[in-house]
Amino acid sequence: MKRHLLAIGLCACAILSMHAQTPAASSSTVPSDASVEEFLQVADAEKIHASIQSQIMGMYTQRVEQIIAKQKLTPQQKAVLTEMRAKTMDAITREMEWENIKPIYVQVYKESLTQDEINQLIDLYKSPVGQLAIHKVPMVMQKATALMHQRMGPLMEKIKAINEEETAKFKAIGSPSPSPSASPTAESK
């Protein structure tokens, strides 16, 4: 989710920066790898990626621990699940290392933006306002996400109650019995 929010924020900043600045000669040139990498550096993309990765790992660990806590497991079973969690986290960590992910970002930005747009984003993110967005928006989004999770718990309970109530109604109706006129023998008579 945070990746989506980061992408939305980056797009919004790009649009705002294009309208805020004097229109430059439009160029449809593909951005260079170096300029996209510079943008990723000034946008603190590696740090943001590490933060997201850390949060994902924390959620995964918490979820596995919840599952383990709810089960009546032997010490050997707990050990196997603990080992599985460690191996999974190691695989995720290795696969999601910045050096493995950065080429994806470079490719997407090169396919999505022009050189002029990347240059404008670099200028924006080097500015005090851009630095403010880089450092404050993730904190704002994290707080908003936490508050949304608090609201989702009661909402999920309401949805569960609605589903149970409607399922009971559905079951009470029963399956429809065929009418005499719908049977093949009734039609042929």
N, CA, C and O atoms as a DFTB+ gen file, in Angstrom:
756 C
 N C O
     1  1       0.818      -1.181       0.000
     2  2       0.000       0.000       0.000
     3  2       0.866       1.251       0.000
     4  3       0.577       2.227      -0.691
     5  1       1.918       1.201       0.777
     6  2       2.772       2.378       0.854
     7  2       3.446       2.659      -0.474
     8  3       3.716       3.814      -0.802
     9  1       3.722       1.599      -1.251
    10  2       4.307       1.821      -2.577
    11  2       3.323       2.580      -3.452
    12  3       3.704       3.467      -4.217
    13  1       2.041       2.214      -3.326
    14  2       1.026       2.905      -4.109
    15  2       0.945       4.365      -3.675
    16  3       0.830       5.264      -4.508
    17  1       1.005       4.593      -2.370
    18  2       0.931       5.957      -1.863
    19  2       2.153       6.762      -2.294
    20  3       2.040       7.940      -2.632
    21  1       3.325       6.119      -2.279
    22  2       4.542       6.795      -2.731
    23  2       4.413       7.166      -4.200
    24  3       4.765       8.275      -4.601
    25  1       3.911       6.239      -4.995
    26  2       3.741       6.510      -6.427
    27  2       2.757       7.643      -6.650
    28  3       2.991       8.511      -7.491
    29  1       1.649       7.644      -5.900
    30  2       0.663       8.720      -6.029
    31  2       1.291      10.052      -5.624
    32  3       1.110      11.064      -6.300
    33  1       2.023      10.041      -4.526
    34  2       2.673      11.265      -4.073
    35  2       3.675      11.792      -5.080
    36  3       3.750      12.995      -5.328
    37  1       4.445      10.882      -5.657
    38  2       5.431      11.290      -6.658
    39  2       4.744      11.874      -7.890
    40  3       5.191      12.877      -8.445
    41  1       3.669      11.244      -8.304
    42  2       2.928      11.772      -9.467
    43  2       2.335      13.140      -9.166
    44  3       2.393      14.047      -9.997
    45  1       1.761      13.286      -7.968
    46  2       1.185      14.580      -7.595
    47  2       2.261      15.657      -7.569
    48  3       2.050      16.770      -8.050
    49  1       3.403      15.322      -7.010
    50  2       4.507      16.292      -6.973
    51  2       4.960      16.648      -8.379
    52  3       5.270      17.804      -8.667
    53  1       4.995      15.660      -9.240
    54  2       5.409      15.917     -10.624
    55  2       4.437      16.873     -11.303
    56  3       4.855      17.810     -11.982
    57  1       3.154      16.638     -11.121
    58  2       2.148      17.498     -11.739
    59  2       2.233      18.904     -11.176
    60  3       2.202      19.880     -11.925
    61  1       2.340      19.010      -9.846
    62  2       2.434      20.328      -9.221
    63  2       3.687      21.068      -9.674
    64  3       3.647      22.272      -9.928
    65  1       4.786      20.351      -9.771
    66  2       6.023      21.025     -10.163
    67  2       5.952      21.490     -11.610
    68  3       6.516      22.529     -11.954
    69  1       5.274      20.742     -12.449
    70  2       5.165      21.145     -13.859
    71  2       4.319      22.402     -14.000
    72  3       4.615      23.264     -14.827
    73  1       3.268      22.505     -13.196
    74  2       2.405      23.676     -13.282
    75  2       2.993      24.879     -12.554
    76  3       2.712      26.022     -12.914
    77  1       3.798      24.631     -11.544
    78  2       4.358      25.718     -10.753
    79  2       5.524      26.404     -11.456
    80  3       5.792      27.581     -11.214
    81  1       6.204      25.684     -12.311
    82  2       7.365      26.242     -12.966
    83  2       6.981      26.817     -14.326
    84  3       5.934      26.494     -14.888
    85  1       7.851      27.673     -14.831
    86  2       7.651      28.218     -16.166
    87  2       7.705      27.074     -17.158
    88  3       8.608      26.240     -17.095
    89  1       6.745      27.025     -18.076
    90  2       6.769      25.917     -19.029
    91  2       8.078      25.886     -19.803
    92  3       8.507      26.883     -20.385
    93  1       8.692      24.726     -19.792
    94  2       9.935      24.541     -20.544
    95  2       9.586      23.869     -21.856
    96  3       8.469      23.391     -22.051
    97  1      10.533      23.839     -22.727
    98  2      10.304      23.169     -23.996
    99  2      10.009      21.710     -23.700
   100  3      10.792      21.031     -23.036
   101  1       8.895      21.239     -24.190
   102  2       8.485      19.870     -23.934
   103  2       9.397      18.918     -24.688
   104  3       9.719      19.125     -25.858
   105  1       9.791      17.898     -24.003
   106  2      10.657      16.917     -24.615
   107  2      10.113      15.532     -24.309
   108  3       9.742      15.231     -23.174
   109  1      10.072      14.717     -25.307
   110  2       9.587      13.365     -25.093
   111  2      10.745      12.385     -25.025
   112  3      10.566      11.186     -25.244
   113  1      11.923      12.891     -24.724
   114  2      13.075      12.010     -24.656
   115  2      12.983      11.102     -23.439
   116  3      12.483      11.486     -22.382
   117  1      13.470       9.911     -23.620
   118  2      13.502       8.946     -22.527
   119  2      14.584       9.388     -21.550
   120  3      15.694       9.728     -21.961
   121  1      14.268       9.385     -20.264
   122  2      15.280       9.802     -19.290
   123  2      16.470       8.848     -19.271
   124  3      16.333       7.654     -19.536
   125  1      17.612       9.387     -18.959
   126  2      18.803       8.547     -18.849
   127  2      18.757       7.771     -17.535
   128  3      18.098       8.178     -16.578
   129  1      19.466       6.654     -17.509
   130  2      19.568       5.876     -16.274
   131  2      20.151       6.743     -15.156
   132  3      19.693       6.699     -14.014
   133  1      21.162       7.527     -15.505
   134  2      21.827       8.361     -14.497
   135  2      20.864       9.365     -13.876
   136  3      20.893       9.586     -12.666
   137  1      20.005       9.979     -14.702
   138  2      19.082      10.974     -14.151
   139  2      18.017      10.311     -13.281
   140  3      17.625      10.864     -12.253
   141  1      17.553       9.146     -13.679
   142  2      16.565       8.441     -12.855
   143  2      17.215       8.017     -11.542
   144  3      16.600       8.128     -10.481
   145  1      18.440       7.539     -11.605
   146  2      19.137       7.157     -10.381
   147  2      19.376       8.372      -9.481
   148  3      19.298       8.264      -8.257
   149  1      19.666       9.521     -10.085
   150  2      19.805      10.747      -9.287
   151  2      18.484      11.084      -8.608
   152  3      18.453      11.440      -7.430
   153  1      17.394      10.969      -9.362
   154  2      16.078      11.226      -8.776
   155  2      15.817      10.279      -7.605
   156  3      15.373      10.716      -6.544
   157  1      16.086       8.994      -7.788
   158  2      15.868       8.029      -6.718
   159  2      16.701       8.375      -5.491
   160  3      16.265       8.171      -4.358
   161  1      17.896       8.897      -5.724
   162  2      18.766       9.282      -4.609
   163  2      18.194      10.488      -3.872
   164  3      18.089      10.468      -2.646
   165  1      17.821      11.543      -4.606
   166  2      17.310      12.741      -3.919
   167  2      15.944      12.484      -3.300
   168  3      15.566      13.158      -2.341
   169  1      15.193      11.517      -3.836
   170  2      13.880      11.165      -3.290
   171  2      13.987      10.196      -2.117
   172  3      12.971       9.799      -1.546
   173  1      15.218       9.813      -1.753
   174  2      15.453       8.877      -0.652
   175  2      14.734       7.553      -0.872
   176  3      14.256       6.936       0.080
   177  1      14.657       7.119      -2.117
   178  2      13.919       5.906      -2.460
   179  2      14.466       4.667      -1.757
   180  3      13.695       3.802      -1.342
   181  1      15.778       4.575      -1.619
   182  2      16.358       3.397      -0.950
   183  2      15.935       3.346       0.514
   184  3      15.608       2.281       1.036
   185  1      15.943       4.486       1.164
   186  2      15.534       4.539       2.573
   187  2      14.055       4.212       2.719
   188  3      13.662       3.492       3.636
   189  1      13.241       4.737       1.824
   190  2      11.800       4.457       1.862
   191  2      11.560       2.976       1.606
   192  3      10.733       2.350       2.269
   193  1      12.283       2.422       0.647
   194  2      12.169       0.989       0.352
   195  2      12.542       0.157       1.581
   196  3      11.850      -0.806       1.908
   197  1      13.613       0.518       2.250
   198  2      14.049      -0.221       3.440
   199  2      12.991      -0.144       4.538
   200  3      12.745      -1.122       5.244
   201  1      12.374       1.016       4.676
   202  2      11.330       1.185       5.688
   203  2      10.123       0.313       5.375
   204  3       9.576      -0.335       6.267
   205  1       9.709       0.294       4.124
   206  2       8.579      -0.534       3.711
   207  2       8.908      -2.005       3.921
   208  3       8.087      -2.767       4.433
   209  1      10.106      -2.397       3.526
   210  2      10.532      -3.783       3.688
   211  2      10.514      -4.173       5.169
   212  3      10.066      -5.265       5.520
   213  1      10.990      -3.301       6.015
   214  2      11.004      -3.564       7.449
   215  2       9.582      -3.732       7.989
   216  3       9.327      -4.609       8.815
   217  1       8.669      -2.900       7.525
   218  2       7.284      -3.005       7.975
   219  2       6.655      -4.311       7.500
   220  3       5.922      -4.955       8.251
   221  1       6.934      -4.703       6.269
   222  2       6.406      -5.962       5.747
   223  2       6.925      -7.128       6.575
   224  3       6.172      -8.036       6.929
   225  1       8.202      -7.095       6.878
   226  2       8.804      -8.165       7.675
   227  2       8.181      -8.209       9.074
   228  3       7.914      -9.283       9.614
   229  1       7.959      -7.037       9.641
   230  2       7.329      -6.976      10.962
   231  2       5.920      -7.536      10.947
   232  3       5.530      -8.261      11.862
   233  1       5.149      -7.207       9.913
   234  2       3.786      -7.730       9.797
   235  2       3.806      -9.246       9.620
   236  3       2.995      -9.960      10.210
   237  1       4.734      -9.724       8.807
   238  2       4.846     -11.162       8.574
   239  2       5.187     -11.881       9.885
   240  3       4.562     -12.884      10.229
   241  1       6.164     -11.368      10.600
   242  2       6.566     -11.971      11.871
   243  2       5.399     -11.981      12.853
   244  3       5.134     -12.987      13.511
   245  1       4.713     -10.858      12.942
   246  2       3.575     -10.748      13.856
   247  2       2.482     -11.755      13.490
   248  3       1.906     -12.398      14.368
   249  1       2.207     -11.887      12.213
   250  2       1.160     -12.815      11.759
   251  2       1.545     -14.259      12.073
   252  3       0.709     -15.024      12.554
   253  1       2.782     -14.641      11.814
   254  2       3.214     -16.009      12.110
   255  2       3.136     -16.260      13.612
   256  3       2.703     -17.330      14.039
   257  1       3.546     -15.294      14.409
   258  2       3.500     -15.460      15.863
   259  2       2.055     -15.591      16.351
   260  3       1.788     -16.344      17.288
   261  1       1.120     -14.863      15.723
   262  2      -0.295     -14.993      16.079
   263  2      -0.801     -16.397      15.767
   264  3      -1.531     -16.996      16.556
   265  1      -0.407     -16.908      14.617
   266  2      -0.827     -18.257      14.221
   267  2      -0.262     -19.287      15.198
   268  3      -0.970     -20.195      15.633
   269  1       0.996     -19.139      15.532
   270  2       1.638     -20.067      16.468
   271  2       0.959     -19.993      17.832
   272  3       0.721     -21.022      18.466
   273  1       0.646     -18.784      18.283
   274  2       0.030     -18.610      19.602
   275  2      -1.365     -19.229      19.671
   276  3      -1.773     -19.696      20.735
   277  1      -2.100     -19.242      18.568
   278  2      -3.463     -19.775      18.557
   279  2      -3.502     -21.300      18.494
   280  3      -4.533     -21.905      18.788
   281  1      -2.414     -21.910      18.121
   282  2      -2.361     -23.368      17.950
   283  2      -1.780     -24.029      19.189
   284  3      -0.971     -23.454      19.918
   285  1      -2.225     -25.258      19.394
   286  2      -1.615     -26.077      20.453
   287  2      -0.541     -26.911      19.770
   288  3      -0.796     -27.992      19.240
   289  1       0.665     -26.366      19.805
   290  2       1.774     -26.993      19.092
   291  2       2.778     -27.591      20.064
   292  3       2.959     -27.111      21.183
   293  1       3.415     -28.637      19.610
   294  2       4.500     -29.217      20.391
   295  2       5.722     -28.320      20.228
   296  3       5.773     -27.516      19.297
   297  1       6.689     -28.441      21.101
   298  2       7.917     -27.654      20.940
   299  2       8.596     -27.908      19.588
   300  3       9.178     -26.995      19.002
   301  1       8.520     -29.136      19.101
   302  2       9.127     -29.459      17.810
   303  2       8.387     -28.738      16.676
   304  3       9.020     -28.217      15.757
   305  1       7.048     -28.707      16.737
   306  2       6.269     -28.011      15.718
   307  2       6.566     -26.511      15.738
   308  3       6.704     -25.885      14.687
   309  1       6.662     -25.948      16.930
   310  2       7.003     -24.525      17.050
   311  2       8.376     -24.252      16.456
   312  3       8.587     -23.235      15.795
   313  1       9.310     -25.172      16.696
   314  2      10.662     -25.014      16.161
   315  2      10.650     -25.030      14.635
   316  3      11.348     -24.245      13.994
   317  1       9.851     -25.932      14.057
   318  2       9.750     -26.008      12.596
   319  2       9.160     -24.702      12.048
   320  3       9.667     -24.158      11.067
   321  1       8.097     -24.200      12.674
   322  2       7.486     -22.949      12.209
   323  2       8.439     -21.762      12.375
   324  3       8.483     -20.870      11.528
   325  1       9.190     -21.760      13.462
   326  2      10.164     -20.696      13.687
   327  2      11.252     -20.743      12.617
   328  3      11.668     -19.707      12.098
   329  1      11.704     -21.939      12.296
   330  2      12.718     -22.088      11.246
   331  2      12.154     -21.663       9.882
   332  3      12.837     -21.010       9.093
   333  1      10.906     -22.044       9.624
   334  2      10.269     -21.659       8.367
   335  2      10.188     -20.134       8.252
   336  3      10.475     -19.563       7.200
   337  1       9.793     -19.488       9.352
   338  2       9.707     -18.031       9.360
   339  2      11.073     -17.417       9.076
   340  3      11.177     -16.488       8.275
   341  1      12.111     -17.919       9.716
   342  2      13.461     -17.384       9.518
   343  2      13.916     -17.554       8.074
   344  3      14.490     -16.633       7.492
   345  1      13.664     -18.726       7.490
   346  2      14.063     -18.962       6.100
   347  2      13.276     -18.075       5.141
   348  3      13.826     -17.541       4.178
   349  1      11.983     -17.924       5.416
   350  2      11.151     -17.063       4.569
   351  2      11.618     -15.621       4.643
   352  3      11.729     -14.951       3.616
   353  1      11.888     -15.143       5.831
   354  2      12.348     -13.762       5.990
   355  2      13.693     -13.554       5.310
   356  3      13.938     -12.501       4.721
   357  1      14.564     -14.554       5.389
   358  2      15.861     -14.463       4.716
   359  2      15.675     -14.380       3.201
   360  3      16.333     -13.583       2.532
   361  1      14.776     -15.207       2.665
   362  2      14.522     -15.190       1.214
   363  2      13.942     -13.845       0.783
   364  3      14.342     -13.295      -0.243
   365  1      13.002     -13.316       1.564
   366  2      12.405     -12.018       1.238
   367  2      13.477     -10.930       1.291
   368  3      13.562     -10.087       0.397
   369  1      14.284     -10.956       2.333
   370  2      15.336      -9.943       2.488
   371  2      16.292      -9.959       1.303
   372  3      16.622      -8.909       0.750
   373  1      16.734     -11.148       0.914
   374  2      17.674     -11.250      -0.211
   375  2      17.026     -10.791      -1.519
   376  3      17.643     -10.065      -2.298
   377  1      15.799     -11.210      -1.755
   378  2      15.127     -10.876      -3.015
   379  2      14.777      -9.398      -3.099
   380  3      14.788      -8.817      -4.185
   381  1      14.470      -8.793      -1.971
   382  2      14.006      -7.407      -1.955
   383  2      15.118      -6.399      -1.649
   384  3      14.832      -5.235      -1.370
   385  1      16.374      -6.830      -1.699
   386  2      17.479      -5.892      -1.486
   387  2      17.391      -4.765      -2.505
   388  3      16.951      -4.972      -3.635
   389  1      17.807      -3.590      -2.105
   390  2      17.697      -2.408      -2.955
   391  2      18.348      -2.622      -4.321
   392  3      17.783      -2.231      -5.342
   393  1      19.497      -3.224      -4.347
   394  2      20.197      -3.423      -5.620
   395  2      19.410      -4.333      -6.566
   396  3      19.576      -4.245      -7.783
   397  1      18.563      -5.199      -6.027
   398  2      17.713      -6.042      -6.868
   399  2      16.452      -5.305      -7.325
   400  3      15.893      -5.613      -8.377
   401  1      16.017      -4.344      -6.535
   402  2      14.759      -3.628      -6.801
   403  2      14.981      -2.354      -7.611
   404  3      14.124      -1.965      -8.405
   405  1      16.124      -1.708      -7.414
   406  2      16.395      -0.435      -8.092
   407  2      16.201      -0.510      -9.608
   408  3      15.628       0.421     -10.175
   409  1      16.644      -1.561     -10.291
   410  2      16.426      -1.618     -11.741
   411  2      14.943      -1.566     -12.134
   412  3      14.598      -1.056     -13.200
   413  1      14.082      -2.087     -11.279
   414  2      12.645      -2.022     -11.555
   415  2      12.180      -0.570     -11.530
   416  3      11.456      -0.127     -12.421
   417  1      12.598       0.163     -10.507
   418  2      12.235       1.579     -10.410
   419  2      12.775       2.357     -11.612
   420  3      12.064       3.171     -12.201
   421  1      14.029       2.102     -11.967
   422  2      14.630       2.807     -13.106
   423  2      13.816       2.532     -14.364
   424  3      13.497       3.454     -15.115
   425  1      13.485       1.285     -14.591
   426  2      12.705       0.920     -15.784
   427  2      11.345       1.612     -15.793
   428  3      10.945       2.171     -16.814
   429  1      10.633       1.581     -14.673
   430  2       9.290       2.166     -14.613
   431  2       9.334       3.675     -14.815
   432  3       8.506       4.223     -15.543
   433  1      10.280       4.348     -14.188
   434  2      10.389       5.794     -14.369
   435  2      10.772       6.138     -15.810
   436  3      10.262       7.108     -16.370
   437  1      11.658       5.357     -16.408
   438  2      12.052       5.625     -17.793
   439  2      10.875       5.415     -18.741
   440  3      10.746       6.129     -19.736
   441  1      10.031       4.459     -18.447
   442  2       8.867       4.187     -19.291
   443  2       7.742       5.179     -19.048
   444  3       6.886       5.361     -19.915
   445  1       7.725       5.822     -17.892
   446  2       6.586       6.646     -17.500
   447  2       6.810       8.145     -17.631
   448  3       5.851       8.901     -17.793
   449  1       8.064       8.585     -17.564
   450  2       8.353      10.018     -17.545
   451  2       9.363      10.388     -18.628
   452  3      10.113       9.548     -19.127
   453  1       9.354      11.664     -18.968
   454  2      10.342      12.168     -19.925
   455  2      11.555      12.688     -19.155
   456  3      11.536      12.789     -17.929
   457  1      12.599      13.011     -19.899
   458  2      13.792      13.572     -19.266
   459  2      13.462      14.885     -18.571
   460  3      13.930      15.135     -17.460
   461  1      12.653      15.731     -19.223
   462  2      12.270      17.006     -18.598
   463  2      11.523      16.778     -17.284
   464  3      11.759      17.479     -16.300
   465  1      10.639      15.813     -17.274
   466  2       9.871      15.540     -16.055
   467  2      10.775      15.025     -14.936
   468  3      10.614      15.420     -13.782
   469  1      11.704      14.164     -15.262
   470  2      12.663      13.679     -14.249
   471  2      13.483      14.853     -13.730
   472  3      13.710      14.966     -12.526
   473  1      13.931      15.731     -14.633
   474  2      14.710      16.904     -14.205
   475  2      13.889      17.775     -13.255
   476  3      14.410      18.271     -12.257
   477  1      12.622      17.956     -13.564
   478  2      11.758      18.763     -12.698
   479  2      11.571      18.099     -11.338
   480  3      11.559      18.774     -10.309
   481  1      11.427      16.788     -11.335
   482  2      11.298      16.080     -10.060
   483  2      12.575      16.190      -9.235
   484  3      12.522      16.364      -8.017
   485  1      13.709      16.090      -9.896
   486  2      14.985      16.244      -9.177
   487  2      15.052      17.631      -8.545
   488  3      15.399      17.768      -7.372
   489  1      14.719      18.656      -9.326
   490  2      14.723      20.029      -8.791
   491  2      13.751      20.159      -7.617
   492  3      14.075      20.766      -6.596
   493  1      12.567      19.589      -7.774
   494  2      11.570      19.669      -6.705
   495  2      12.085      18.982      -5.445
   496  3      12.006      19.550      -4.355
   497  1      12.607      17.774      -5.581
   498  2      13.013      17.020      -4.406
   499  2      14.279      17.553      -3.764
   500  3      14.555      17.252      -2.603
   501  1      15.049      18.335      -4.496
   502  2      16.207      18.997      -3.894
   503  2      15.781      20.242      -3.112
   504  3      16.531      20.728      -2.266
   505  1      14.590      20.753      -3.391
   506  2      14.107      21.968      -2.729
   507  2      13.657      21.664      -1.303
   508  3      13.417      20.505      -0.964
   509  1      13.540      22.697      -0.462
   510  2      13.056      22.478       0.909
   511  2      11.668      21.826       0.942
   512  3      11.414      20.970       1.790
   513  1      10.779      22.213       0.043
   514  2       9.438      21.614       0.000
   515  2       9.533      20.140      -0.373
   516  3       8.842      19.304       0.211
   517  1      10.373      19.822      -1.330
   518  2      10.557      18.426      -1.717
   519  2      11.119      17.592      -0.587
   520  3      10.679      16.466      -0.359
   521  1      12.100      18.149       0.128
   522  2      12.676      17.439       1.263
   523  2      11.639      17.254       2.380
   524  3      11.614      16.224       3.052
   525  1      10.796      18.259       2.562
   526  2       9.705      18.147       3.533
   527  2       8.789      16.985       3.144
   528  3       8.422      16.173       3.993
   529  1       8.420      16.905       1.865
   530  2       7.548      15.826       1.394
   531  2       8.203      14.470       1.612
   532  3       7.548      13.523       2.047
   533  1       9.489      14.377       1.313
   534  2      10.196      13.104       1.466
   535  2      10.198      12.641       2.918
   536  3      10.012      11.456       3.195
   537  1      10.405      13.565       3.834
   538  2      10.600      13.183       5.223
   539  2       9.318      13.187       6.049
   540  3       9.238      12.472       7.048
   541  1       8.324      13.966       5.663
   542  2       7.102      14.056       6.469
   543  2       5.950      13.223       5.920
   544  3       5.190      12.648       6.699
   545  1       5.802      13.142       4.604
   546  2       4.660      12.430       4.030
   547  2       4.640      10.964       4.436
   548  3       3.564      10.461       4.758
   549  1       5.763      10.245       4.443
   550  2       5.700       8.844       4.896
   551  2       5.186       8.710       6.332
   552  3       4.440       7.781       6.641
   553  1       5.585       9.637       7.206
   554  2       5.114       9.596       8.590
   555  2       3.604       9.851       8.632
   556  3       2.881       9.191       9.379
   557  1       3.135      10.802       7.834
   558  2       1.703      11.097       7.770
   559  2       0.950       9.866       7.261
   560  3      -0.081       9.488       7.818
   561  1       1.467       9.250       6.209
   562  2       0.808       8.077       5.638
   563  2       0.812       6.904       6.621
   564  3      -0.157       6.148       6.691
   565  1       1.883       6.756       7.365
   566  2       1.962       5.678       8.351
   567  2       0.910       5.880       9.435
   568  3       0.246       4.928       9.844
   569  1       0.758       7.116       9.899
   570  2      -0.258       7.401      10.916
   571  2      -1.661       7.191      10.356
   572  3      -2.528       6.644      11.037
   573  1      -1.886       7.624       9.115
   574  2      -3.197       7.441       8.490
   575  2      -3.508       5.955       8.326
   576  3      -4.641       5.525       8.543
   577  1      -2.510       5.185       7.948
   578  2      -2.703       3.738       7.781
   579  2      -3.059       3.090       9.116
   580  3      -3.940       2.232       9.174
   581  1      -2.383       3.495      10.182
   582  2      -2.667       2.939      11.512
   583  2      -4.096       3.267      11.925
   584  3      -4.799       2.416      12.470
   585  1      -4.524       4.491      11.670
   586  2      -5.893       4.872      12.015
   587  2      -6.915       4.117      11.163
   588  3      -7.985       3.752      11.651
   589  1      -6.585       3.885       9.898
   590  2      -7.475       3.114       9.030
   591  2      -7.591       1.673       9.532
   592  3      -8.675       1.090       9.496
   593  1      -6.484       1.098       9.997
   594  2      -6.529      -0.267      10.534
   595  2      -7.433      -0.328      11.760
   596  3      -8.144      -1.314      11.954
   597  1      -7.413       0.714      12.588
   598  2      -8.281       0.754      13.761
   599  2      -9.752       0.746      13.341
   600  3     -10.583       0.113      13.992
   601  1     -10.063       1.439      12.273
   602  2     -11.451       1.483      11.782
   603  2     -11.851       0.182      11.108
   604  3     -13.024      -0.191      11.124
   605  1     -10.895      -0.505      10.521
   606  2     -11.210      -1.729       9.788
   607  2     -11.673      -2.851      10.710
   608  3     -12.514      -3.659      10.314
   609  1     -11.150      -2.917      11.919
   610  2     -11.558      -3.974      12.857
   611  2     -13.058      -3.960      13.098
   612  3     -13.723      -4.967      12.855
   613  1     -13.610      -2.847      13.571
   614  2     -15.065      -2.789      13.772
   615  2     -15.853      -2.975      12.465
   616  3     -16.919      -3.591      12.470
   617  1     -15.343      -2.456      11.369
   618  2     -16.030      -2.624      10.093
   619  2     -16.084      -4.102       9.709
   620  3     -17.119      -4.584       9.250
   621  1     -14.990      -4.813       9.893
   622  2     -14.969      -6.230       9.559
   623  2     -15.953      -7.005      10.440
   624  3     -16.576      -7.960       9.977
   625  1     -16.094      -6.604      11.694
   626  2     -17.072      -7.246      12.577
   627  2     -18.495      -6.999      12.079
   628  3     -19.328      -7.905      12.107
   629  1     -18.776      -5.779      11.624
   630  2     -20.099      -5.469      11.071
   631  2     -20.370      -6.301       9.824
   632  3     -21.461      -6.845       9.657
   633  1     -19.372      -6.395       8.954
   634  2     -19.525      -7.175       7.724
   635  2     -19.752      -8.652       8.062
   636  3     -20.575      -9.316       7.432
   637  1     -19.032      -9.153       9.041
   638  2     -19.196     -10.549       9.458
   639  2     -20.618     -10.776       9.968
   640  3     -21.244     -11.781       9.633
   641  1     -21.132      -9.841      10.780
   642  2     -22.488      -9.974      11.310
   643  2     -23.525      -9.936      10.184
   644  3     -24.477     -10.716      10.187
   645  1     -23.341      -9.037       9.234
   646  2     -24.252      -8.957       8.083
   647  2     -24.234     -10.267       7.310
   648  3     -25.285     -10.806       6.964
   649  1     -23.040     -10.776       7.040
   650  2     -22.916     -12.037       6.305
   651  2     -23.593     -13.187       7.040
   652  3     -24.287     -13.995       6.422
   653  1     -23.399     -13.264       8.340
   654  2     -24.024     -14.332       9.119
   655  2     -25.543     -14.220       9.087
   656  3     -26.244     -15.220       8.935
   657  1     -26.045     -12.999       9.231
   658  2     -27.492     -12.771       9.214
   659  2     -28.091     -13.133       7.858
   660  3     -29.113     -13.816       7.787
   661  1     -27.461     -12.680       6.800
   662  2     -27.984     -12.949       5.459
   663  2     -27.830     -14.422       5.080
   664  3     -28.676     -14.969       4.373
   665  1     -26.770     -15.059       5.538
   666  2     -26.590     -16.485       5.282
   667  2     -27.686     -17.282       5.975
   668  3     -28.217     -18.239       5.412
   669  1     -28.023     -16.882       7.203
   670  2     -29.101     -17.559       7.931
   671  2     -30.430     -17.396       7.187
   672  3     -31.203     -18.349       7.085
   673  1     -30.696     -16.202       6.672
   674  2     -31.927     -15.976       5.899
   675  2     -31.940     -16.864       4.657
   676  3     -32.956     -17.478       4.329
   677  1     -30.820     -16.921       3.986
   678  2     -30.714     -17.712       2.765
   679  2     -30.975     -19.186       3.051
   680  3     -31.696     -19.856       2.310
   681  1     -30.382     -19.682       4.133
   682  2     -30.565     -21.082       4.508
   683  2     -32.013     -21.354       4.917
   684  3     -32.547     -22.429       4.641
   685  1     -32.649     -20.378       5.578
   686  2     -34.036     -20.548       6.013
   687  2     -34.989     -20.669       4.831
   688  3     -36.015     -21.342       4.932
   689  1     -34.671     -20.041       3.738
   690  2     -35.509     -20.119       2.544
   691  2     -35.463     -21.526       1.983
   692  3     -36.477     -22.023       1.494
   693  1     -34.342     -22.163       2.041
   694  2     -34.176     -23.511       1.521
   695  2     -34.016     -23.508       0.023
   696  3     -34.057     -22.457      -0.615
   697  1     -33.834     -24.674      -0.532
   698  2     -33.672     -24.756      -1.981
   699  2     -35.053     -24.804      -2.623
   700  3     -35.978     -25.393      -2.065
   701  1     -35.192     -24.198      -3.775
   702  2     -36.501     -24.179      -4.421
   703  2     -36.878     -25.581      -4.902
   704  3     -36.048     -26.322      -5.429
   705  1     -38.148     -25.919      -4.707
   706  2     -38.604     -27.214      -5.221
   707  2     -39.179     -26.981      -6.611
   708  3     -39.798     -25.948      -6.867
   709  1     -38.975     -27.937      -7.504
   710  2     -39.464     -27.735      -8.865
   711  2     -40.986     -27.703      -8.884
   712  3     -41.648     -28.474      -8.190
   713  1     -41.525     -26.799      -9.689
   714  2     -42.980     -26.705      -9.810
   715  2     -43.460     -27.803     -10.742
   716  3     -42.698     -28.255     -11.597
   717  1     -44.725     -28.251     -10.596
   718  2     -45.219     -29.329     -11.445
   719  2     -45.171     -28.979     -12.931
   720  3     -44.964     -29.864     -13.761
   721  1     -45.356     -27.730     -13.277
   722  2     -45.345     -27.361     -14.695
   723  2     -43.944     -27.362     -15.284
   724  3     -43.783     -27.395     -16.504
   725  1     -42.929     -27.326     -14.430
   726  2     -41.555     -27.316     -14.923
   727  2     -41.033     -28.714     -15.190
   728  3     -39.991     -28.865     -15.828
   729  1     -41.732     -29.749     -14.717
   730  2     -41.222     -31.103     -14.938
   731  2     -41.512     -31.547     -16.370
   732  3     -42.526     -31.149     -16.942
   733  1     -40.640     -32.363     -16.954
   734  2     -40.826     -32.779     -18.340
   735  2     -42.121     -33.566     -18.543
   736  3     -42.745     -33.463     -19.599
   737  1     -42.527     -34.340     -17.559
   738  2     -43.745     -35.137     -17.741
   739  2     -44.983     -34.264     -17.708
   740  3     -45.962     -34.558     -18.393
   741  1     -44.961     -33.186     -16.919
   742  2     -46.125     -32.297     -16.873
   743  2     -46.294     -31.562     -18.187
   744  3     -47.422     -31.303     -18.607
   745  1     -45.183     -31.215     -18.854
   746  2     -45.262     -30.488     -20.112
   747  2     -45.758     -31.366     -21.236
   748  3     -46.456     -30.892     -22.132
   749  1     -45.409     -32.638     -21.202
   750  2     -45.781     -33.514     -22.301
   751  2     -47.229     -33.975     -22.219
   752  3     -47.781     -34.485     -23.195
   753  1     -47.842     -33.796     -21.054
   754  2     -49.241     -34.241     -20.920
   755  2     -50.211     -33.280     -21.427
   756  3     -51.415     -33.531     -21.373
